[in-house]
Amino acid sequence: MAITDLAYLYQYSSNDKDFVMEMVELFLSSTPSFLEEMKSSFENKDYSMVARISHKMKPSMTFMGIKNGKEITIALEDYANEGTDIAKIEEQINELDQLCQLAFSELKVALNELKS
């Protein structure tokens, strides 16, 4: 079962293949550092930064059609803003990281297909 679905991105771009490739490449290049920064912020108990990074990632989840990605980032942002349920913040970060790792694999394949 696919984790990603680029249909929204194609619709948004009026089927502009170059735009879709550019957005996928941007996601693949920027999201790993967002995840690392989020983990580091969590370890440093900087929950407001976790919330800001999560907020920043929401549009990417929608554009890449990552199933449950937007919902996880919304929940994570809320938990991090509250800063009270530390275990839930950590759980959401781990869930988001796992989901993104699967998405990276799929999107790399999709990108190679777009380039050929």
Secondary structure, DSSP 8 states (H G I E B T S, - for coil): --S--THHHHHHTTS-HHHHHHHHHHHHHHHHHHHHHHHHHHHTT-HHHHHHHHHHHHHHHHHTT-TTHHHHHHHHHHHHHH---HHHHHHHHHHHHHHHHHHHHHHHHHHHHHH-
